[in-house]
Amino acid sequence: MLTYRDAGVDIDAAEELLRRLKPAIRSTFTPAVLADIGHFGGCYDARFTGYAHPVLVASTDGVGTKVKLAIRLGIHSTVGQDLVNHCVNDILCCGARPLFFLDYFACGKLDPAIAEQVIGGIITACRENGCALLGGETAEMPSLYAPGDYDLAGTIVGVVERERLLDGSRIQAGDVLIGLASTGLHTNGYSLALAALRSEDLETYRPELGSSLAEALLSIHRSYAATLLPLLERGLVKGLAHVTGGGILGNLTRILPKTVRAQIEWSAWEVPPLFRYIQRAGHIPEEEMRRVFNLGIGMVVVTAPETVSEVLALCAEEQPVVIGSVVPAA
């Protein structure tokens, strides 16, 4: 007699995972959450008090090959935070405040202890960002994933007042680019980084990094919501570029009007040692480093010249630095 467990799927393990996580998931709920855990869909009250013309902003993303590093090192509590913070930063670039998050966790064989750590990270970041974990899915697929392997993805929904929606249309020549510090690679460039470091001992302390390579590579992707939402409310921001795949220039191009371009002063900040370590280990050309990695700048704020001092002061905790300007397109 064949059972689902014989085929590699353990329903009891999934039920145990949910039992463990229910109290923590409920801790992310806001008054707008209308359904408890376990229904077929999450319900969220769409009466956006205080908004004249609310616009919903949604984004979906994953953590990429940073997950492989977490699995290799047996550290599972951080990638969930990476996932949420990445998605929060993406919708911030539209001016949106996060409302709720949906997660997807897939694996070959469900280990409730590991899944609890991963999803626990998602819960932690949701609480920190004031974002309800409204629902999710755990999938056990032994025919697709090897034992011990897993992947995760997430979808976020936020809201912004229509007149405050950031679409790049207000950006013009003369505006100033302010970079906010990253915490390492964030969630991009790990395929190249791990290829470059394939012969390195990741767990040995490196004086130049102040940590091991493993600790530096697993640094949690920073959320900029707490810093940037007040700036958005004050109308100090004309554009935001989350520096993910494509580097600083590639992501700035996504928000700039066709009539202008970004002029970056690459010597304006000191590139953190981790990036130079990776570059030396892999003999990576500087142009490729700039195309793949954030090089220490996780978010770029576009602001008018007359508001630069105010933005720098309000972003002090993010180690802000003027990294360039907006100039007419060639």
Summary of the structure (lengths in Angstrom):
residues: 330
radius of gyration: 21.0
end to end distance: 71.8
largest distance: 75.0
contacts: 1075
relative contact order: 0.16
helix: 35%
strand: 23%
